[in-house]
Amino acid sequence: MSISKETIEELRQILKEDYDIETSEEEAENIARNFIGYFDLLNKIKNENE
């Protein structure tokens, strides 16, 4: 799964502006991957219950 550098930078900016959290590019990429994995799991659970 590939996340664009632009998306990672957008996430870094959101974290800084909204939550005053400074992250490295690597940390922001890990956060993004965790979000994607979490929402993939929620989607799988939803689909199993339909």
C-alpha positions in Angstrom: 0.0 0.0 0.0 1.5 3.3 -1.1 0.7 6.6 0.5 1.8 9.7 -1.4 4.3 12.1 0.1 1.6 14.8 -0.4 -0.8 12.9 1.7 1.8 12.4 4.4 2.6 16.1 4.4 -1.1 17.0 4.7 -1.4 14.7 7.7 1.7 16.3 9.3 0.2 19.7 8.8 -3.1 18.7 10.3 -1.4 17.2 13.3 0.6 20.3 13.8 -2.1 22.9 13.3 -5.0 21.1 15.0 -3.2 19.2 17.8 0.2 20.9 18.1 2.0 17.6 17.4 5.2 17.6 15.5 5.9 14.4 13.6 8.6 13.2 11.3 7.7 12.0 7.8 8.2 8.4 9.0 5.9 8.9 12.1 3.2 10.5 9.9 3.4 7.6 7.5 3.0 5.1 10.3 0.0 7.0 11.6 -1.6 7.0 8.2 -1.0 3.3 7.7 -2.6 2.6 11.1 -5.6 4.7 10.2 -6.0 2.8 6.9 -5.7 -0.5 8.6 -8.2 0.5 11.2 -10.8 1.6 8.7 -10.1 -1.5 6.5 -10.9 -3.7 9.6 -14.1 -1.7 10.3 -15.2 -2.2 6.7 -14.6 -5.9 6.9 -16.6 -6.2 10.1 -19.4 -4.2 8.6 -19.5 -6.4 5.4 -19.5 -9.6 7.5 -22.6 -8.3 9.4 -24.7 -7.5 6.3 
